[in-house]
Amino acid sequence: MFYNYKNAKSVNAVVDGLLKCQSQLNMNNKDIEPIEVPMANDKGLEKRVFELLGDFDPSQIFVIVMINYDSDYNNYKMVLSKMGIYSQVINRRSFDRGFNLSVASNIMK
């Protein structure tokens, strides 16, 4: 799971909620590793993502990206798409009022 420093306080709760959702939905449990990446408008974003994921087979990974603003969506999605990596972008505000199974299950699908 990618996040930036502005989401650092929220990331553990989101990861815990997603793992709990996997269990409740009897999904095959996969580890979710939080990884801090640069902000969406940072010129070093693409380079950093390549450093982190360049050695992996894109068909074997899936990245969840937690963003702060809707305008961040395109930058993260574009970088991951260039590498052929499937991803799901979520907005931190979706979890500000608490984590619920409905939101989590939509992400996990």
Order of alpha helices (4+ residues) and beta strands (2+ residues): beta-alpha-beta-alpha-beta-alpha-beta-alpha
